[in-house]
C-alpha cells in the first residue's frame, strides 16, 4: 500500500514538472571573442623579503604567517650585543678624534702647528663621526620592522635561530595588488602585441576576473621559448576574496571576435565521450540530440560545430527535460 502511494506521488511530481513550461534558449550565431588560453600563476605586485642586516640570535618573534601587519610594525628582535659593542668602540674613537682635532686647532691658532697637520686631524675626526653614525644605524637594525603594510606569507626563522645579514626572515605581500603571470609561446607573440584584454579563470574558485591591464615582457626564455605576460587584476577587495599568491590560473587572451553558434555549457549532457542537448520541437516535443562541440567561449558557453541549426530551441535545464521526456512516454 505504501509502495503504491510512493509511486503515485512520483508520477504526480513528474506530471507537474511536465506541465511546467521548460526553460529554453533559441540558438543563433552571435559575436563571441576568439581567445587562446595560457597557464599562469598568481603573484603579488608588491612583495618584500625582509632580511637581517646584522648578525645575532633571534630573541623575540612578534608575527607569524597569515598575520596582517602595518608598515613599521615590529616583527622580530635580534640580539645585537655585538652591534652595541661596536657602537661603544665607535663612540670612543669619535671622542678621541674630536679631542685631537680640538687640541690641534688650538695649536694652529697659536702658531705651534702647521695647517697641514690640522687637515689630517680633521680628516680623522670626520671619518670617526661617519663610523659612529654607521654603527648606530646598525644597532637599530636589531629590530626587524615591516617595510610595507600587508600579509605575512611566510616566516623563515624561529626564536633561537641565528640571523645573518641578507638571510630572509619574513616574506610579505600586499593583498589588494595581485597579478597573474602567464607563459605565452613564442609563435603567439605577434597576436599578443594586439591583445589589450584578458580574463583570468580560477577553476577551484569558480570565478572569472577581467584584467585591469596587460604587460608583455620584452624577452623570451631561451630554454623554453616562452614569454611572460603580466595580467594585473582589479584592485577590488570583494573580487579578490580567496585569491592568494601561488594559485594556478588559466588566462584567456582575446585576439578578436567572430559569429559562432553556441549553447550554454550547463545544458549539455555528457555520456561517455558523447555530448548532447535536449531540443524542443515546434510541437513542444522533446528529443535528445547528439552534438559535435568546439571550445568553450564567452562565459559559460560552448561552441556548436555540428548537430544544431540556427533558430532551434535548446532546453536550458537538462534534468527537467529528461523528466518531461520520461513523463511524455
Long-range contacts (C-beta under 8 A, 24 or more apart in sequence): 14-323, 14-326, 14-327, 15-327, 17-320, 17-323, 17-324, 17-327, 18-323, 18-324, 18-327, 18-328, 20-320, 22-280, 22-286, 22-315, 22-316, 22-317, 22-320, 22-321, 22-324, 23-315, 23-316, 23-317, 23-320, 24-280, 24-313, 24-314, 24-315, 24-316, 25-263, 25-264, 25-267, 25-313, 25-314, 25-316, 26-311, 26-312, 26-313, 26-314, 27-261, 27-262, 27-263, 27-304, 27-308, 27-310, 27-311, 27-312, 27-313, 27-314, 28-261, 28-310, 28-311, 29-259, 29-260, 29-261, 29-310, 30-259, 30-260, 30-262, 31-257, 31-258, 31-259, 32-257, 32-258, 32-259, 32-260, 32-262, 32-297, 32-298, 32-301, 32-303, 33-254, 33-256, 33-257, 33-297, 33-298, 34-254, 34-255, 34-256, 34-257, 34-258, 35-199, 35-252, 35-253, 35-254, 35-255, 35-297, 36-188, 36-191, 36-252, 36-253, 36-255, 37-201, 37-250, 37-251, 37-252, 37-253, 38-182, 38-183, 38-184, 38-229, 38-250, 38-251, 38-253, 39-182, 39-183, 39-248, 39-249, 39-250, 39-251, 40-180, 40-181, 40-182, 40-183, 40-200, 40-231, 40-248, 40-249, 40-250, 40-251, 41-180, 41-181, 41-246, 41-247, 41-248, 41-249, 42-178, 42-179, 42-180, 42-243, 42-244, 42-245, 42-246, 42-247, 42-249, 43-178, 43-179, 43-180, 43-181, 43-245, 44-150, 44-153, 44-173, 44-174, 44-175, 44-177, 44-178, 44-179, 44-245, 45-174, 45-177, 45-178, 45-179, 45-232, 46-148, 46-150, 46-173, 46-174, 46-177, 47-153, 47-171, 47-172, 47-173, 47-174, 47-245, 48-147, 48-148, 48-150, 48-171, 48-172, 48-173, 49-168, 49-170, 49-171, 50-75, 50-144, 50-146, 50-147, 50-168, 50-169, 50-170, 50-171, 50-172, 51-165, 51-166, 51-167, 51-168, 51-169, 52-78, 52-141, 52-144, 52-163, 52-164, 52-165, 52-166, 52-167, 52-169, 53-138, 53-141, 53-165, 54-78, 54-80, 54-82, 54-83, 54-138, 54-139, 54-141, 54-142, 54-163, 54-165, 55-82, 55-162, 55-163, 55-164, 55-165, 56-80, 56-81, 56-82, 56-83, 56-142, 56-162, 56-163, 57-160, 57-161, 57-162, 57-163, 58-157, 58-158, 58-159, 58-160, 58-161, 58-162, 58-163, 59-159, 60-159, 61-155, 61-157, 61-158, 61-159, 63-146, 63-152, 63-155, 63-170, 64-152, 64-155, 65-152, 65-153, 65-154, 65-155, 66-151, 66-152, 67-151, 67-152, 68-150, 68-151, 68-152, 69-146, 69-149, 69-150, 69-151, 69-152, 69-172, 70-146, 70-149, 71-146, 71-147, 71-148, 71-149, 72-145, 72-146, 73-145, 73-146, 74-143, 74-144, 74-145, 75-144, 75-145, 75-146, 75-152, 75-169, 75-170, 76-143, 76-144, 76-157, 76-169, 76-170, 77-142, 77-143, 77-144, 78-141, 78-142, 78-143, 78-144, 78-163, 79-142, 80-138, 80-139, 80-141, 80-142, 83-135, 83-138, 83-139, 83-141, 83-142, 84-139, 86-135, 86-138, 86-139, 87-132, 87-135, 87-136, 87-138, 87-139, 89-135, 90-128, 90-131, 90-132, 90-134, 90-135, 90-136, 91-132, 93-128, 93-131, 93-132, 94-128, 94-129, 94-131, 94-132, 96-128, 97-121, 97-124, 97-125, 97-127, 97-128, 97-129, 98-125, 98-128, 98-129, 100-124, 100-125, 101-125, 144-169, 144-170, 146-170, 146-172, 147-172, 148-172, 148-174, 149-174, 150-174, 150-175, 151-175, 153-245, 173-245, 175-240, 175-244, 176-235, 176-237, 176-240, 177-235, 178-233, 178-240, 178-243, 178-245, 179-230, 179-231, 179-232, 179-233, 180-230, 180-231, 180-233, 180-249, 180-251, 181-228, 181-229, 181-230, 181-231, 182-228, 182-229, 182-231, 182-251, 183-224, 183-226, 183-227, 183-228, 183-229, 184-216, 184-226, 184-227, 184-228, 184-229, 184-253, 185-225, 185-226, 186-220, 186-225, 186-226, 186-227, 189-216, 189-220, 189-227, 191-253, 191-255, 192-216, 192-227, 192-229, 192-253, 194-255, 195-253, 195-254, 195-255, 197-253, 197-254, 198-229, 198-231, 198-251, 198-252, 198-253, 198-254, 199-251, 199-252, 199-254, 200-231, 200-233, 200-249, 200-250, 200-251, 201-249, 201-250, 201-251, 201-252, 202-242, 202-243, 202-247, 202-249, 203-248, 203-249, 203-250, 204-247, 205-242, 205-243, 207-239, 207-242, 208-299, 209-233, 209-234, 209-239, 210-234, 229-253, 260-294, 260-297, 260-303, 260-304, 261-303, 261-304, 261-308, 261-310, 262-297, 262-298, 262-301, 262-302, 262-303, 262-304, 263-291, 263-301, 263-302, 263-304, 263-308, 263-314, 264-300, 264-301, 264-302, 264-314, 264-316, 265-296, 265-300, 265-301, 265-302, 266-300, 266-316, 266-317, 266-318, 267-314, 267-315, 267-316, 267-317, 267-318, 268-293, 268-302, 268-318, 269-318, 277-308, 277-314, 277-315, 277-318, 278-314, 278-315, 278-318, 278-321, 278-322, 278-325, 279-308, 279-312, 279-313, 279-314, 279-315, 280-313, 280-314, 280-315, 281-313, 285-328, 286-315, 286-321, 286-324, 286-325, 286-328, 287-325, 288-325
